[in-house]
Amino acid sequence: MGYDFYLFDGAREFSRQDPLDVFLAEAQENIGDPVPDKELRKRNLLRALTANLGFQWQEPDFAALARAEGTSESEAMRRHRTTRLVSAKSGSPMEVSIFDDLVLVVLSWSSREKRAGAVSAALKTLEVLRDYSGFVIYDIQCLKRVDPQADASMILTAYQEGCELAHQVSKRPL
């Protein structure tokens, strides 16, 4: 659980459909035969994040996926092509999932003293992803498209509020 950003094709219109619904529908479409242009875009995003921001690629366990689905490892590789990267550089772990037609960035909640650095790292990540993909950024907490530079203050405030809420909830007895 954390602070989520969705990156989509800039032509997408959100006013008629909830971005979460769009995300879930498109994430399901990532299963199947690879599309060369989309695979190239994913590789370029992977290279940009690992080279520029120190992210690490999380290779899927295709053997475990194959066992769980009762299929071959090669079929699991064909079906599951989402690229996942992680970074703990900012002091608050961040995960990036690159699908065929969208990207999900999840910034984990952090302690007060690490929040500004965590958001700064997330904003740099969003800029790289936007610049290399051409996608627009949708902040699911603020329910709007955002620009990492122009909306940095709003994003930091919303992230801080989310961290406080998560901290309060974690202290409640079950």
C-alpha positions in Angstrom: 0.0 0.0 0.0 1.3 3.4 -0.8 0.9 6.5 -2.9 0.0 5.6 -6.5 0.6 7.3 -9.9 -0.7 5.9 -13.2 0.9 6.8 -16.5 -1.2 6.4 -19.6 -1.2 7.4 -23.2 -1.8 11.2 -23.4 -4.9 10.8 -25.6 -6.8 9.0 -22.8 -9.9 10.8 -21.5 -10.6 10.2 -17.8 -13.8 12.2 -17.4 -15.9 9.2 -18.5 -14.1 6.4 -16.8 -12.4 5.9 -13.4 -8.6 5.6 -14.0 -8.5 2.6 -11.7 -10.9 0.8 -13.9 -8.9 1.7 -16.9 -5.7 0.6 -15.2 -7.2 -2.8 -14.2 -8.6 -3.4 -17.6 -5.4 -2.6 -19.4 -3.2 -4.5 -17.0 -5.2 -7.6 -17.9 -4.5 -7.0 -21.6 -0.7 -7.4 -20.9 -1.1 -11.1 -20.9 -0.5 -12.7 -24.3 1.7 -12.4 -27.3 4.3 -9.6 -27.1 3.9 -6.6 -29.4 7.4 -5.6 -30.6 6.9 -1.8 -30.3 5.5 -2.1 -26.8 8.3 -4.4 -25.7 10.9 -1.9 -27.1 9.2 0.9 -25.1 9.4 -1.2 -21.9 13.0 -2.0 -22.5 13.8 1.7 -23.0 12.0 2.6 -19.8 13.8 -0.1 -18.0 17.2 1.2 -19.2 16.3 4.8 -18.4 15.3 3.9 -14.8 18.2 1.6 -14.1 20.8 3.9 -15.7 19.5 7.3 -14.5 17.9 6.6 -11.1 19.4 3.4 -9.8 16.3 1.2 -10.0 16.8 -2.6 -9.9 14.8 -5.0 -12.2 12.8 -7.7 -10.4 12.9 -10.7 -12.7 9.7 -12.7 -12.4 9.9 -16.3 -11.2 8.6 -17.8 -14.4 9.0 -21.4 -13.0 6.7 -20.6 -10.1 4.2 -18.9 -12.4 4.2 -21.9 -14.6 3.6 -24.3 -11.7 0.8 -22.1 -10.4 -0.9 -22.0 -13.8 -0.2 -25.6 -14.8 1.7 -24.6 -17.9 5.3 -24.5 -19.2 7.9 -21.9 -18.2 8.0 -20.6 -21.8 4.2 -20.1 -21.8 4.5 -18.2 -18.4 7.1 -16.0 -20.0 4.8 -15.3 -23.0 1.9 -14.5 -20.7 3.5 -12.4 -18.0 5.6 -9.6 -19.5 5.1 -6.9 -17.0 8.4 -5.3 -16.1 8.9 -4.5 -12.3 11.6 -2.3 -10.8 12.3 -1.3 -7.3 14.3 1.5 -5.6 14.9 2.1 -2.0 17.3 5.0 -2.7 14.9 7.7 -1.4 14.6 6.1 2.0 11.1 5.1 1.1 10.8 2.1 -1.2 9.3 2.8 -4.6 8.1 0.2 -7.2 7.5 0.7 -10.9 5.4 -1.7 -12.9 5.6 -1.3 -16.7 2.8 -2.8 -18.6 2.2 -2.7 -22.4 0.2 0.5 -22.4 0.6 2.0 -18.9 2.9 2.3 -16.0 2.1 2.1 -12.2 4.4 3.9 -9.7 3.9 3.1 -6.0 5.7 5.2 -3.4 5.5 3.5 0.0 4.6 5.5 3.1 7.6 6.9 5.0 8.6 8.6 8.2 8.3 12.3 8.6 12.0 13.0 8.1 12.1 11.1 4.8 9.0 12.3 3.1 10.4 15.3 1.2 13.2 13.1 -0.2 10.8 10.3 -1.1 8.5 12.6 -3.0 11.5 14.3 -4.7 12.7 10.8 -5.9 9.2 9.9 -7.1 8.9 13.2 -9.0 12.2 12.5 -10.8 11.0 9.0 -11.6 7.8 10.4 -13.0 9.7 12.9 -15.2 11.9 10.1 -16.6 8.9 7.9 -17.3 7.0 10.7 -18.9 9.9 11.8 -21.0 10.8 8.3 -22.3 7.2 7.1 -22.8 5.2 10.2 -23.8 2.6 9.2 -21.2 0.7 11.6 -19.0 0.7 11.2 -15.2 -2.5 10.7 -13.2 -2.3 11.1 -9.4 -5.0 8.7 -8.1 -5.0 10.4 -4.6 -5.6 13.9 -6.1 -7.8 12.5 -8.8 -6.2 14.6 -11.6 -3.5 14.7 -14.2 -0.3 16.1 -12.7 3.0 17.7 -13.8 5.9 16.7 -11.5 7.3 20.2 -11.4 4.1 22.3 -11.4 2.3 20.1 -8.9 5.2 19.1 -6.6 3.8 21.0 -3.6 0.3 19.5 -4.0 1.8 16.0 -4.3 4.0 16.5 -1.3 1.0 17.7 0.8 -1.2 14.8 -0.3 1.7 12.3 0.3 2.3 13.7 3.8 -1.5 13.4 4.6 -1.5 9.8 3.3 1.6 8.9 5.5 -0.1 10.4 8.6 -3.3 8.4 7.9 -1.4 5.2 7.3 0.5 5.8 10.6 -2.7 6.4 12.5 -4.3 3.3 11.0 -1.3 1.1 11.9 -1.6 2.1 15.5 -5.2 1.0 15.8 -5.8 -2.3 17.6 -7.6 -5.0 15.5 
